[in-house]
Amino acid sequence: MKEQVKIHYDEECDVLYISFGEPRPSYAEDFEDGVYIRYDMETDALTGVTILDFSKRKNELKNMPWPFTFPTESVNEVVH
């Protein structure tokens, strides 16, 4: 079964949050300056991504070497 992807954009702080599956305790690793990938504390499974200064980075996202399929279409629906 495919995990549900939840996307939230905090316009005031210019931060994009992408979460995979149900919320669970996670830790973050610096993927690229201002981009953090979150992993499950117990299993190390991917739980989400946090992108700071999203409006400045959104055009670069497709070209980053993500360790997963980046949900570009879903992000475009949420962020206008």
C-alpha positions in Angstrom: 0.0 0.0 0.0 1.3 3.4 -0.9 1.8 5.8 2.0 -0.2 9.0 2.1 1.7 12.2 1.3 0.8 15.3 3.2 2.0 18.7 2.1 1.8 21.9 4.1 3.2 25.3 3.2 3.7 27.9 5.9 3.6 31.0 3.8 4.4 33.4 6.7 7.7 31.4 7.5 8.2 30.3 3.8 8.6 26.7 4.9 7.3 23.6 3.0 6.6 20.4 5.0 6.2 17.1 3.2 5.2 14.1 5.4 4.9 10.5 4.4 2.4 8.3 6.3 1.2 8.9 9.8 3.1 11.3 12.1 5.7 9.5 14.2 8.8 10.5 16.2 11.6 11.4 13.7 15.0 12.9 13.5 16.3 15.2 10.7 19.4 15.1 8.6 20.8 18.0 6.6 20.3 17.0 2.9 21.3 20.4 1.5 21.6 23.8 3.0 18.1 24.6 4.4 16.7 21.2 3.3 16.2 18.5 5.9 15.1 14.9 5.4 13.3 13.3 8.3 13.6 9.6 9.3 11.7 7.4 11.8 13.5 7.2 15.1 13.1 3.4 15.4 13.2 2.2 11.8 15.1 4.9 9.9 12.3 4.9 7.4 11.7 8.1 5.5 9.0 10.2 7.2 9.3 13.6 5.5 11.1 16.6 4.2 11.3 20.2 5.5 12.4 22.9 3.1 13.3 26.4 4.4 13.0 29.5 2.2 10.9 27.4 -0.1 9.8 30.3 -2.5 13.5 30.8 -3.4 14.2 27.1 -3.9 11.1 25.8 -5.6 12.6 25.9 -9.1 15.6 23.9 -8.0 13.7 21.0 -6.4 13.3 18.9 -9.6 17.1 18.8 -10.0 18.0 17.8 -6.5 19.2 14.1 -6.0 16.2 13.1 -3.8 16.3 9.7 -2.1 12.6 9.3 -3.1 10.3 10.5 -5.8 9.6 14.2 -5.2 5.9 15.0 -5.4 6.2 18.0 -7.7 2.6 18.0 -8.9 1.3 17.8 -5.3 3.5 20.7 -4.2 2.3 22.9 -7.1 -1.4 22.3 -6.0 -0.7 23.4 -2.5 1.7 26.3 -3.2 0.5 29.0 -5.5 
